[in-house]
Amino acid sequence: MSALASTAAQLVELATEATDATATAADAKATAGASSAGFAYGLAAIGPGIGIGYLVGQAVQAMARQPEAAGQVQTTMFLGIAFTEALALIGFVVFILLKFA
Amino acid sequence: MFAALEFPPIDNLVKWPAYFGEGQFYEFNKIALISLLAVIIPTILFLMAKRDLVPSGVQNLVEGTVEFVEKQVILSAIGPQGLKYTPLLLSIFLFVFFGNIFEVIPTFHMPANARMANPVVLAVVAWVTFIGVGIKSQGFGGFMKSSLFPPGVPKALMPLVSLIEFISTFLLRPFGLAVRLFANMLAGHILLVTFGVLCITLWQVGPLAAILPFSFAMLVGLTGFEVMVSLIQAFVFSLLTAVYISLSMSAHH
């Protein structure tokens, strides 16, 4: 938590520095956007990462216990991955928007 | 020191100059060309396939594809009553796959689905289809009732649940379909570009060229990975469309 707070403070410092140096608000916004883009993607990747790991682990367990159901389990697994991964992908889109737009 | 890694701006990665008709409604660039090829190539393959009793060559490939879509997508998501949707789901599967696979084909090196327009059109097709199927099989009122008012919810909570169901069914489904395909392909494209740029930079800066083989091996490995991603995304897109169709076909309670 304190690490997050300190990075936020650094970010504000960075933004104010940019304002002082080049004296344009647009620059400060771009700098803050570019540095928070990485955080946006990193935070968005945590949950889905854990989720997909758990999901695939359980699917492997199911397939090992019942190899004859492997096809059904695999289809359901891909479906679950598709739903879980959507959150990380929205995070990636936010990253692109913060960094380039 | 060494020259810094010069990453090109995002516009250089996804925007392509027009071949002709710049600024007109018929502007034709690389994305349009790839989309056109993604329609033409499967059509030619399907026309080339002979209708022999014992399949061989192209017929094998085409029959295998149709069988894959029927077995893995339709039978596992909808069941036997969904086989009448094979043409639609097969078209979606092939268009998405051929739009994606141009990501790793030299001289193209661009997935058509990394521009938002293509996934959005495909998602709208899926959206219209599952709403149409729902209205056709349950009637307008029945479809709205089964998708907006889940049974067994306390009366007091019903407005909130209906609102959430409406957003998740009619807004988040097409949004999720489009964004999933778009972001996957764009991420893969940027990944390949990053390693390509890294290889070129390492080649130019001299001493650091010692680690060029590792970077190049990574590029080759990622190319193979992206072939797999193209296939999986085509599979997932058609599978999700099939799941949405099957959810609208029957009242789920």
Interface residues (C-beta under 8 A of the other chain):
Chain A: G71 Q72 T75 F78 L79 I81 A82 F83 E85 A86 L89 I90 F92 V93 I96 K99 F100
Chain B: P9 I10 Q72 S76 A77 G176 V179 R180 F182 A183 N184 L186 A187 I232 F235 V236 L239 L240 V243
